[in-house]
Amino acid sequence: MKEVVSLHLVPDTVLGIYDIDSIEFSDGIVLQCGRIDPQINLNLPIHLENPPSPVYCEITYTSTAAGILQVFWDYGEGLREENSTKEVCFSVAETRSMLLPIVNWKTDEKLVALRIDPPDGARFILKGVSVLCEKYEDVVKRLCPDGFIKLHLGCGTAYKEEWINIDNNSDNNIEKLDINYDLRKPLPFPDNSVDFIYNEHFLEHLTVEEGIAAIKGFYRVLKPGGVMRIAMPDLEKTVYAYLDENWEKNSKATLEKLGLSFIQTRAERINISFRWWGHKWLYDWEELERRLKEAGCEKIKRCSIFESEHEELKNLETRNESTLIAEVIKT
């Protein structure tokens, strides 16, 4: 059973410092809260005693003023801001939450600290923090009621019902998200536990090395017979557009849709394709198949947009530019 504990932060009227005792959950989870200076930050070091692995922790926080709230969290030995940081833009009296895996299966690292920094000059911006602890089995049952464990990785703003939507919200524009997580790290799911994985316009935002590592991790959590579908823009089409002498006429509708009507030359267009939107490596079929094989994938099939032999993977694409699609079945 899920257990919710709310921490109502009432400051000392003289010192403005919170002092919260440790909170013990069912299932042996202890959340140890230190002293809090609201003028500087809210610091929640998390101590786990015999945790039921895996477990998720949901942090909900409410602002009383506008500004940018910085949230830091870390796995391992301590809080390392350079490795784990997130900015959350608040409007007045807005509430946000994020779901973090407390235990990372692959590395056995545990979430040890969470820190929330209010904007400069904003005193007592946080009205309250609630902490929800939930077992992995309950998360899966709640988010995937059809019985299939389906991961939508790098989901962005395209939330899919009955999938577990995971993203690190680096652009701070995602209103609905199941798990806030950096997918360059090992997936917080057990080996051979997932039925379907889908990602669209994700892999090209990683370096080659990061991409191969990510694919290895995705493949690890797939069940034997599980399927991973990868969709992205096709470098071959980008090159064809560059070589097209009538590119302005033939690409007008696409460029207008993408807000790129200002482009004046083919060179400008192809450079934007490689460098904008955080792109780090573009793929054609030859390159995608090569990297999938390097990551240990064997059964690889090229697919058309919206089409799949698997009912759960049909009609998933949200962009017409997602024309390079591969499906990998774990053997």
C-alpha positions as CSV (number, residue, x, y, z in Angstrom):
1,M,0.0,0.0,0.0
2,K,1.2,3.5,-0.8
3,E,1.9,5.8,2.1
4,V,1.8,9.6,1.8
5,V,3.5,11.8,4.3
6,S,3.2,15.6,4.1
7,L,5.9,17.8,5.5
8,H,4.2,21.1,6.5
9,L,7.0,23.7,6.7
10,V,6.2,26.2,9.4
11,P,9.2,28.4,10.0
12,D,10.5,29.6,13.3
13,T,9.2,33.2,13.6
14,V,12.5,34.4,14.9
15,L,15.2,32.3,13.1
16,G,13.2,31.2,10.0
17,I,14.7,27.8,10.2
18,Y,12.8,24.5,9.9
19,D,13.7,21.5,12.0
20,I,11.9,18.3,11.0
21,D,12.4,14.9,12.6
22,S,13.0,11.8,10.5
23,I,9.9,10.2,9.1
24,E,9.5,6.5,9.0
25,F,7.4,4.9,6.3
26,S,5.9,1.4,6.0
27,D,8.2,-1.1,4.4
28,G,11.2,0.1,6.4
29,I,11.9,3.4,4.6
30,V,13.2,6.2,6.6
31,L,13.3,9.8,5.3
32,Q,15.8,11.7,7.4
33,C,15.3,15.4,7.1
34,G,17.9,17.9,8.3
35,R,17.6,21.5,9.4
36,I,16.3,23.8,6.7
37,D,17.1,27.4,6.1
38,P,14.4,28.6,3.8
39,Q,16.4,31.6,2.8
40,I,19.0,29.3,1.3
41,N,17.5,26.0,0.4
42,L,15.4,23.0,1.4
43,N,17.7,20.1,1.9
44,L,16.3,16.5,2.3
45,P,19.0,13.9,2.8
46,I,17.4,10.5,2.4
47,H,18.4,7.6,4.5
48,L,17.2,4.1,3.6
49,E,17.1,1.2,6.0
50,N,16.4,-2.2,4.4
51,P,14.4,-0.6,1.5
52,P,12.1,-2.8,-0.5
53,S,13.8,-2.6,-3.9
54,P,12.8,-1.0,-6.1
55,V,11.0,2.1,-4.7
56,Y,10.1,5.4,-6.1
57,C,9.8,8.7,-4.2
58,E,7.5,11.5,-5.5
59,I,8.4,15.0,-4.3
60,T,5.6,17.7,-4.6
61,Y,6.4,21.3,-3.9
62,T,4.3,24.5,-4.1
63,S,5.6,28.0,-4.7
64,T,4.1,31.1,-3.2
65,A,5.9,33.5,-5.6
66,A,7.0,33.5,-9.2
67,G,10.6,32.7,-10.3
68,I,12.9,29.9,-11.2
69,L,13.3,27.1,-8.6
70,Q,16.3,24.9,-8.9
71,V,16.0,21.3,-7.9
72,F,19.0,19.1,-7.3
73,W,19.1,15.4,-6.7
74,D,21.8,12.8,-6.6
75,Y,22.4,9.0,-6.3
76,G,25.5,7.6,-4.6
77,E,27.6,9.3,-1.9
78,G,26.5,12.9,-1.9
79,L,24.9,15.8,-3.7
80,R,26.8,16.7,-6.8
81,E,25.1,19.7,-8.4
82,E,27.1,19.5,-11.7
83,N,25.7,16.0,-12.3
84,S,22.1,16.3,-11.2
85,T,20.3,19.6,-11.7
86,K,17.0,20.8,-12.9
87,E,15.4,24.2,-13.2
88,V,11.7,24.5,-12.7
89,C,9.9,27.7,-13.7
90,F,7.1,28.7,-11.4
91,S,4.3,31.0,-11.7
92,V,2.5,32.2,-8.6
93,A,1.0,29.5,-6.4
94,E,1.9,26.7,-8.8
95,T,2.4,23.1,-7.7
96,R,4.8,20.7,-9.5
97,S,5.9,17.2,-8.7
98,M,8.5,14.7,-10.0
99,L,8.8,10.9,-9.5
100,L,12.4,9.8,-8.8
101,P,13.6,6.2,-8.4
102,I,15.0,5.8,-4.9
103,V,17.0,2.7,-5.8
104,N,18.9,2.3,-9.1
105,W,18.8,-1.5,-9.9
106,K,21.8,-1.6,-12.1
107,T,24.3,0.2,-9.9
108,D,22.5,-0.4,-6.6
109,E,22.9,3.4,-5.9
110,K,20.3,5.0,-3.7
111,L,18.8,8.5,-3.9
112,V,20.6,10.2,-1.0
113,A,19.8,13.9,-1.3
114,L,17.3,16.3,-2.7
115,R,17.8,20.1,-2.6
116,I,15.4,22.8,-3.6
117,D,16.7,26.3,-4.0
118,P,14.2,29.2,-4.2
119,P,15.0,32.2,-6.4
120,D,17.2,34.9,-5.0
121,G,15.3,37.2,-2.6
122,A,12.3,34.9,-2.4
123,R,11.8,34.0,1.3
124,F,9.6,31.1,2.3
125,I,8.7,30.3,-1.3
126,L,7.8,26.7,-0.4
127,K,4.4,26.2,1.3
128,G,4.9,22.5,1.7
129,V,6.5,19.3,0.5
130,S,4.8,16.0,0.3
131,V,6.7,12.7,-0.1
132,L,5.1,9.6,-1.6
133,C,6.8,6.3,-1.6
134,E,5.6,3.6,-4.0
135,K,6.9,0.2,-4.8
136,Y,7.9,-0.6,-8.4
137,E,5.1,-3.2,-8.8
138,D,2.6,-0.5,-7.8
139,V,4.0,2.0,-10.2
140,V,3.8,-0.5,-13.1
141,K,0.3,-1.5,-12.2
142,R,-0.9,2.1,-12.0
143,L,0.7,3.3,-15.2
144,C,0.3,0.1,-17.3
145,P,-3.1,-1.3,-16.5
146,D,-3.2,-3.5,-19.5
147,G,-0.5,-5.7,-18.0
148,F,2.2,-4.9,-20.6
149,I,5.2,-2.8,-19.2
150,K,5.7,-0.2,-21.9
151,L,8.3,2.5,-21.6
152,H,8.1,5.8,-23.6
153,L,11.7,7.1,-23.3
154,G,12.6,10.7,-24.0
155,C,8.8,11.4,-24.2
156,G,9.0,15.1,-24.2
157,T,5.6,16.7,-24.3
158,A,4.0,13.7,-26.2
159,Y,2.5,11.9,-23.1
160,K,1.2,8.5,-24.0
161,E,-1.5,6.9,-21.8
162,E,-0.9,3.4,-20.4
163,W,2.8,3.9,-21.0
164,I,5.5,4.9,-18.5
165,N,6.6,8.2,-19.8
166,I,10.2,9.1,-18.9
167,D,12.2,12.2,-19.6
168,N,14.6,14.6,-17.8
169,N,12.5,17.6,-18.9
170,S,15.7,19.5,-19.8
171,D,13.7,22.2,-21.6
172,N,11.3,22.6,-18.7
173,N,8.3,22.4,-21.0
174,I,6.7,19.1,-20.0
175,E,3.4,19.4,-18.1
176,K,2.7,15.7,-17.6
177,L,5.5,13.2,-16.9
178,D,5.6,9.9,-15.0
179,I,9.3,9.6,-14.1
180,N,11.9,12.4,-14.2
181,Y,15.1,10.7,-15.1
182,D,18.3,11.3,-17.2
183,L,18.3,8.5,-19.7
184,R,22.0,8.6,-20.1
185,K,22.1,6.8,-16.8
186,P,21.2,3.1,-16.4
187,L,17.4,2.6,-16.6
188,P,15.9,2.1,-13.2
189,F,14.2,-1.2,-14.2
190,P,15.1,-4.8,-13.6
191,D,16.7,-6.9,-16.3
192,N,14.2,-8.7,-18.6
193,S,11.2,-6.9,-17.2
194,V,9.8,-4.7,-20.0
195,D,7.6,-5.7,-22.9
196,F,7.8,-2.6,-25.2
197,I,10.1,0.4,-25.5
198,Y,9.5,3.4,-27.8
199,N,11.4,6.5,-28.4
200,E,11.0,9.2,-31.1
201,H,13.5,12.0,-31.9
202,F,15.7,10.9,-29.0
203,L,18.8,9.1,-30.1
204,E,20.1,12.0,-32.3
205,H,20.3,14.1,-29.2
206,L,23.1,11.9,-27.7
207,T,26.7,11.4,-28.8
208,V,27.5,8.1,-30.5
209,E,29.0,6.7,-27.3
210,E,26.0,7.9,-25.2
211,G,23.6,6.4,-27.8
212,I,25.2,3.0,-27.8
213,A,25.3,2.9,-24.0
214,A,21.6,3.9,-23.9
215,I,20.6,1.2,-26.4
216,K,22.5,-1.4,-24.4
217,G,20.5,-0.3,-21.3
218,F,17.2,-0.4,-23.1
219,Y,18.0,-3.8,-24.5
220,R,19.0,-5.1,-21.0
221,V,15.5,-4.3,-19.5
222,L,13.6,-5.9,-22.4
223,K,12.1,-9.3,-21.9
224,P,13.1,-12.0,-24.3
225,G,10.8,-11.4,-27.2
226,G,10.2,-7.8,-26.1
227,V,10.4,-5.1,-28.8
228,M,12.1,-1.7,-28.9
229,R,10.9,0.8,-31.6
230,I,13.2,3.8,-32.5
231,A,12.0,6.6,-34.7
232,M,14.0,9.6,-35.9
233,P,14.6,11.9,-38.8
234,D,16.5,10.4,-41.7
235,L,19.8,11.9,-42.7
236,E,19.4,10.5,-46.2
237,K,16.3,12.7,-46.7
238,T,18.2,15.7,-45.3
239,V,20.9,15.2,-47.8
240,Y,18.4,14.7,-50.7
241,A,16.8,18.0,-49.7
242,Y,20.3,19.7,-49.8
243,L,20.9,18.4,-53.3
244,D,17.5,19.4,-54.5
245,E,17.8,22.4,-56.9
246,N,14.2,23.2,-56.3
247,W,14.5,22.9,-52.5
248,E,12.8,26.3,-51.7
249,K,9.6,25.3,-53.6
250,N,9.6,21.6,-52.5
251,S,10.5,22.3,-48.9
252,K,8.4,25.4,-48.3
253,A,5.6,23.7,-46.4
254,T,8.0,21.7,-44.2
255,L,10.1,24.8,-43.4
256,E,7.0,26.8,-42.5
257,K,5.7,24.1,-40.2
258,L,9.1,24.0,-38.4
259,G,9.3,27.8,-38.1
260,L,12.3,27.8,-40.5
261,S,11.0,30.1,-43.2
262,F,14.0,32.4,-42.7
263,I,16.4,29.9,-44.2
264,Q,18.0,31.4,-47.4
265,T,20.4,28.7,-48.6
266,R,20.8,24.9,-48.7
267,A,23.9,25.2,-46.6
268,E,22.1,27.0,-43.9
269,R,19.4,24.4,-43.9
270,I,21.7,21.4,-43.6
271,N,23.8,23.0,-40.9
272,I,20.6,23.7,-38.9
273,S,19.7,20.0,-39.3
274,F,23.0,19.0,-37.7
275,R,23.3,21.6,-35.0
276,W,19.9,22.8,-33.8
277,W,17.6,21.3,-31.2
278,G,20.5,19.7,-29.4
279,H,21.3,17.4,-32.2
280,K,24.6,15.6,-31.7
281,W,24.6,12.7,-34.3
282,L,22.2,12.2,-37.3
283,Y,21.5,8.7,-38.7
284,D,20.6,7.1,-41.9
285,W,19.6,3.4,-42.0
286,E,23.2,2.1,-42.6
287,E,24.4,4.1,-39.5
288,L,21.5,3.2,-37.3
289,E,21.7,-0.5,-38.0
290,R,25.5,-0.4,-37.4
291,R,25.1,1.2,-34.0
292,L,22.3,-1.1,-33.0
293,K,24.5,-4.1,-33.8
294,E,27.4,-2.5,-31.8
295,A,25.0,-2.3,-28.8
296,G,24.3,-6.0,-29.0
297,C,21.0,-6.0,-30.9
298,E,20.6,-8.8,-33.4
299,K,17.1,-9.0,-34.7
300,I,16.6,-5.6,-36.4
301,K,13.9,-4.6,-38.9
302,R,13.3,-1.4,-40.7
303,C,9.7,-0.2,-40.5
304,S,7.5,2.5,-42.1
305,I,6.0,5.3,-40.1
306,F,2.9,4.3,-38.1
307,E,3.2,0.7,-39.2
308,S,4.2,-2.3,-37.1
309,E,3.6,-6.1,-36.7
310,H,2.9,-5.4,-33.1
311,E,-0.4,-3.7,-32.2
312,E,1.1,-1.8,-29.3
313,L,3.6,-0.1,-31.6
314,K,1.3,1.0,-34.4
315,N,0.5,4.7,-34.9
316,L,2.9,6.0,-32.3
317,E,4.8,8.6,-34.3
318,T,3.9,12.2,-33.5
319,R,6.0,13.8,-36.3
320,N,5.9,13.3,-40.0
321,E,9.6,13.8,-40.0
322,S,10.1,10.5,-38.2
323,T,10.8,8.5,-41.3
324,L,13.8,6.5,-40.1
325,I,12.3,3.7,-37.9
326,A,13.8,0.5,-36.6
327,E,12.3,-2.2,-34.5
328,V,14.5,-4.5,-32.4
329,I,13.3,-7.8,-30.9
330,K,15.3,-9.2,-28.0
331,T,16.5,-12.7,-28.7
